[in-house]
Amino acid sequence: MITDLFVVTSGIDADIVARAIPPSCRRESTSTAAVTASDAELLLEFPEWRPRAASRHLVPSLSVLTDVPYALRFEVSAFVGGAWSPWVATVTIGPGAFADLPTSADELGCDVDVYTAPSPLERVRLRARLGAHDPRALAASPWIATLSASDLAPSLSEIIAVAAARMPVPALSQREEAPSEIAMRICSPTSVAMVLGYWGAATSPIALAEDVFHPPSDSYGVWPAAIRAAGRRGVAGYVLRFPDWTAAAWCLERKLPIIASVQYAAGELTDAPLRETSGHLLVLTGCDATHAFVNDPVAATAAEVPRRYRLDELQRAWLDRAGVGYVLFRPEKIRGG
């Protein structure tokens, strides 16, 4: 599998951001963006991107380091058959509404926050539309925009043994932190809260759950909403369709926890607190030659959250299926890479 992470930065050193991205996915960062502000909207339009391998899976994200509330929607167009497709929109994240756009075209479709294409795409364009009371102040804040573009080829089955010491990511149980009616639904905000605590920006899973909740889909797990929420607390991040374990191990070696989206059937993930799941988020905190260290938020108590899962089983549950991870970081704490 080949995944490219395209990056545009403003107000943040692009070289520092690059040090938080696995080299196998890293594309040259740019500050090139067309910024248009009106009374209530900010439009960020990015240059045309050409993946190394024609892509079928696209996930955008935007990290604005500000506590100013704003609404966010992504729009993507693909070049197919000698012409650009209509702009296709994700859902709107946060309070606000924008002019209607289609959620699918012949060349491209969007399910909430993920774009998939029936045929591989060689050229794509992204724009981000933001709604705020003061769009110009929002544009002046530091931000990072990314687009993960993957060809969806099979992941490498071989796992290269790499030791990465376990990071001291605080352990939180979603079942202890939330009322019973939502406790089993907030794995994403609980995982984000753990990683924010690791970066010195501790907040409660409930506060994050309120921030990321998407009423139309009745979901706490919209991936770019997690990146938006972390940015509002001063921590940058991106969403990536990880191509293989090597890219993940690179992050863990550099003390970058990964919030991973997993799926597994009964018996596929030994010692997991959930017997099976069609979608769950947990935090990778390190690894040894045979196991991954994780904080699994669905454990009954915080004391039971830190766990070890077999690498081969984790690869099946994560990389062979959704394969998506959030990487959060503080730019000022990123060093070599």
LUMPA-371768 format. One line per 2 residues: number of its first residue (from 1); for each residue x, y, z of C-alpha. Coordinates in Angstrom, 3 decimals. Layout:
% residues N
NUM> X/Y/Z  ...
This chain:
% residues 337
1> 0.000/0.000/0.000  1.125/3.546/-0.746
3> -0.258/6.455/1.255  0.704/10.075/0.687
5> 0.042/12.760/3.268  -0.201/16.135/1.553
7> 0.349/19.057/3.932  -0.195/22.810/3.863
9> 0.895/24.904/6.846  0.365/28.492/7.966
11> 2.070/30.006/10.997  3.796/26.691/11.848
13> 7.249/25.681/10.633  6.689/23.162/7.836
15> 9.951/21.353/8.629  8.794/20.741/12.192
17> 5.453/19.398/10.997  7.269/17.083/8.573
19> 9.168/15.568/11.515  5.851/14.316/12.905
21> 4.944/12.425/9.689  6.307/8.974/8.754
23> 8.862/9.343/5.928  7.127/6.726/3.778
25> 3.986/8.908/3.711  5.579/12.337/3.879
27> 5.211/14.675/0.905  6.861/18.061/0.744
29> 4.938/20.588/2.824  3.848/23.870/1.297
31> 2.436/27.161/2.507  0.618/27.705/-0.782
33> -3.095/28.282/-0.238  -5.652/30.717/-1.603
35> -7.378/32.322/1.395  -10.693/34.089/0.883
37> -12.536/35.678/3.797  -16.053/37.096/3.813
39> -18.185/38.334/6.688  -19.000/34.856/7.967
41> -16.864/32.366/5.997  -13.250/31.535/5.383
43> -12.313/29.467/2.342  -8.910/27.768/2.128
45> -8.156/26.409/-1.343  -5.106/24.206/-1.821
47> -3.047/23.387/-4.909  -3.674/20.388/-7.117
49> -2.061/17.240/-5.708  -0.827/14.182/-7.610
51> -0.373/11.047/-5.463  2.593/8.785/-6.218
53> 0.098/5.960/-6.780  -3.380/6.704/-8.103
55> -5.601/6.817/-5.017  -9.034/5.529/-4.085
57> -9.216/6.544/-0.384  -9.014/10.186/0.754
59> -9.301/11.591/4.284  -8.858/15.341/4.908
61> -8.199/17.091/8.199  -7.613/20.634/9.433
63> -5.925/21.581/12.690  -6.378/25.241/13.682
65> -4.575/26.182/16.896  -7.231/28.457/18.337
67> -9.965/28.325/20.947  -12.268/30.305/18.651
69> -15.341/28.201/17.812  -15.859/27.481/14.126
71> -17.723/25.205/11.733  -15.795/23.195/9.163
73> -16.540/21.377/5.918  -14.155/19.811/3.404
75> -14.723/19.742/-0.336  -12.812/17.606/-2.861
77> -12.715/17.514/-6.652  -11.020/14.851/-8.807
79> -9.638/15.091/-12.335  -11.136/12.242/-14.372
81> -11.606/11.848/-18.120  -10.008/15.167/-18.939
83> -12.162/17.289/-16.609  -12.555/18.164/-12.949
85> -15.495/16.609/-11.142  -18.030/18.675/-9.193
87> -16.937/19.556/-5.668  -18.055/16.830/-3.257
89> -18.570/17.740/0.414  -18.090/16.033/3.744
91> -20.515/16.593/6.577  -20.251/19.903/8.423
93> -18.329/19.671/11.688  -19.317/22.082/14.453
95> -22.214/24.535/14.669  -23.065/26.188/11.384
97> -24.342/25.572/7.881  -22.992/26.129/4.401
99> -24.538/26.228/0.937  -25.504/22.757/-0.234
101> -23.046/20.649/-2.215  -23.406/17.040/-3.374
103> -21.954/14.241/-1.255  -21.222/12.141/-4.305
105> -20.412/12.350/-8.006  -19.706/9.685/-10.596
107> -15.986/10.091/-9.932  -16.057/10.326/-6.119
109> -18.269/9.661/-3.111  -18.086/10.783/0.511
111> -19.374/8.844/3.525  -19.423/11.396/6.371
113> -15.669/12.201/6.350  -14.045/9.640/4.030
115> -13.877/9.865/0.239  -13.701/6.768/-1.940
117> -13.437/6.545/-5.704  -14.657/3.738/-7.978
119> -11.535/4.199/-10.121  -8.053/5.298/-8.996
121> -7.512/9.065/-9.012  -4.307/10.631/-10.289
123> -5.124/14.286/-9.525  -7.168/15.767/-6.670
125> -7.973/19.166/-5.205  -9.035/20.037/-1.652
127> -10.588/23.053/-0.062  -11.752/23.729/3.490
129> -14.703/25.974/4.263  -14.909/27.479/7.752
131> -17.680/29.440/9.389  -16.928/31.860/12.238
133> -17.913/35.239/13.659  -14.493/36.638/12.696
135> -13.085/34.628/9.765  -10.045/36.894/9.378
137> -8.952/36.278/12.960  -9.361/32.565/12.323
139> -7.169/32.805/9.205  -4.452/34.482/11.267
141> -4.261/31.534/13.683  -1.632/28.820/13.068
143> -3.072/25.898/11.107  -2.188/22.651/9.339
145> -4.320/21.186/6.534  -3.726/17.623/5.344
147> -5.082/15.112/2.871  -4.336/11.408/3.273
149> -4.435/9.709/-0.149  -4.133/5.904/-0.324
151> -4.243/3.435/-3.195  -5.849/0.800/-0.883
153> -3.453/-1.914/-2.023  -2.974/-4.649/0.605
155> -0.755/-3.784/3.568  2.556/-5.567/3.899
157> 1.981/-8.726/5.928  5.534/-8.728/7.258
159> 5.976/-6.933/10.572  9.497/-5.643/11.126
161> 10.364/-6.014/14.790  10.989/-2.603/16.352
163> 11.170/-1.793/20.042  9.576/1.495/21.122
165> 9.394/2.161/24.853  5.925/2.587/26.258
167> 4.924/6.253/26.470  3.372/7.556/29.700
169> -0.031/8.268/28.168  -2.582/8.771/30.969
171> -5.112/5.934/31.232  -8.814/6.845/31.075
173> -11.803/4.507/30.903  -14.773/5.710/28.895
175> -16.957/3.549/31.127  -15.806/5.424/34.233
177> -15.739/8.892/32.683  -19.208/9.139/31.144
179> -22.870/8.581/31.961  -24.048/5.081/31.100
181> -26.159/6.216/28.149  -23.069/7.333/26.186
183> -20.256/5.477/27.957  -19.903/2.809/25.270
185> -19.972/5.359/22.443  -17.138/7.752/23.294
187> -13.988/5.740/22.542  -12.752/8.476/20.183
189> -13.024/11.464/22.553  -11.676/9.347/25.427
191> -8.673/8.328/23.333  -8.110/11.951/22.324
193> -8.341/13.017/25.980  -5.624/10.508/26.885
195> -3.268/11.822/24.207  -4.022/15.453/25.066
197> -3.068/14.616/28.647  0.206/13.179/27.373
199> 0.920/16.502/25.622  0.105/18.555/28.737
201> -3.351/19.687/27.616  -5.508/17.537/29.872
203> -9.254/17.746/29.395  -12.182/15.482/30.165
205> -13.633/12.957/27.731  -17.061/14.477/28.341
207> -15.903/17.968/27.296  -14.378/16.483/24.146
209> -17.479/14.393/23.488  -19.589/17.557/23.516
211> -17.156/19.201/21.091  -16.940/16.332/18.562
213> -20.535/15.096/18.601  -22.153/15.203/15.159
215> -25.951/15.276/15.604  -27.001/14.375/12.022
217> -25.076/11.095/12.153  -25.520/10.694/15.946
219> -21.784/10.036/16.136  -18.866/10.886/18.420
221> -16.389/9.353/15.973  -16.095/11.712/12.999
223> -12.332/11.606/12.458  -11.596/15.247/11.424
225> -13.783/16.423/14.330  -11.218/14.913/16.712
227> -8.400/16.865/15.023  -10.459/20.065/15.174
229> -11.146/19.522/18.904  -7.463/18.906/19.707
231> -6.461/22.067/17.828  -8.913/24.083/19.890
233> -6.867/22.934/22.900  -3.515/23.875/21.409
235> -2.456/20.462/20.083  -1.919/19.944/16.351
237> -2.679/16.753/14.447  -3.614/14.930/11.278
239> -5.512/11.858/10.078  -3.586/9.208/8.124
241> -4.475/5.924/6.438  -1.381/4.077/7.727
243> 0.094/1.886/4.977  2.006/-0.583/7.164
245> 3.470/-1.295/10.594  6.777/0.379/9.681
247> 5.037/3.760/9.466  3.336/3.179/12.807
249> 6.546/2.032/14.503  8.294/5.170/13.219
251> 5.772/7.294/15.137  6.042/5.207/18.290
253> 9.853/5.364/18.246  9.585/9.159/18.150
255> 7.208/9.314/21.114  4.136/10.072/19.003
257> 1.109/8.093/20.229  -1.345/6.921/17.558
259> -5.110/6.821/18.012  -6.005/3.798/15.878
261> -9.362/2.772/14.407  -9.805/-1.005/14.711
263> -12.357/-3.625/13.668  -12.330/-7.275/14.698
265> -14.520/-10.334/15.086  -14.803/-12.561/18.147
267> -11.495/-14.241/18.927  -9.399/-12.006/16.639
269> -7.890/-9.738/19.336  -6.752/-11.683/22.370
271> -7.518/-10.151/25.803  -9.450/-7.201/24.351
273> -12.196/-5.845/26.647  -14.617/-5.799/23.692
275> -15.414/-9.268/22.350  -15.938/-7.877/18.825
277> -16.482/-4.514/17.184  -17.313/-2.973/13.821
279> -15.442/0.182/14.829  -13.457/1.190/17.912
281> -10.657/3.646/18.778  -7.691/2.968/21.053
283> -4.257/4.491/21.685  -0.988/2.857/20.624
285> 1.641/3.816/23.199  4.664/1.655/22.254
287> 5.718/-1.814/21.133  8.227/-4.605/21.478
289> 9.174/-7.306/18.976  5.908/-9.216/19.315
291> 3.323/-6.974/20.969  1.876/-3.476/20.814
293> 1.301/-1.551/24.019  -2.094/0.127/24.010
295> -4.462/2.167/26.134  -7.864/0.663/25.366
297> -10.504/3.111/26.662  -13.338/0.590/26.764
299> -11.749/-1.321/29.657  -13.949/-1.296/32.746
301> -11.546/0.769/34.881  -8.589/3.066/34.263
303> -6.327/0.494/35.905  -7.299/-2.015/33.195
305> -6.864/0.407/30.249  -3.103/-0.258/29.630
307> -2.777/-3.553/27.719  -0.597/-5.558/25.318
309> -1.964/-6.920/22.050  -0.200/-9.305/19.691
311> 1.229/-7.449/16.706  -0.104/-9.910/14.164
313> -3.612/-9.639/15.611  -3.420/-5.854/15.820
315> -2.305/-5.647/12.201  -5.364/-7.648/11.162
317> -7.707/-5.516/13.278  -6.188/-2.189/12.290
319> -4.009/-2.089/9.174  -5.835/-4.790/7.217
321> -9.180/-3.033/7.787  -9.822/0.665/8.471
323> -6.108/1.409/8.898  -6.807/4.989/9.975
325> -5.001/6.721/12.821  -4.902/10.210/14.327
327> -1.484/11.584/15.244  -1.531/14.516/17.680
329> 1.529/16.552/18.610  2.802/19.872/19.910
331> 4.995/21.463/17.220  7.288/23.030/19.805
333> 8.084/19.573/21.235  8.960/17.893/17.927
335> 12.683/17.491/17.461  14.558/15.165/15.104
337> 12.874/12.895/12.577
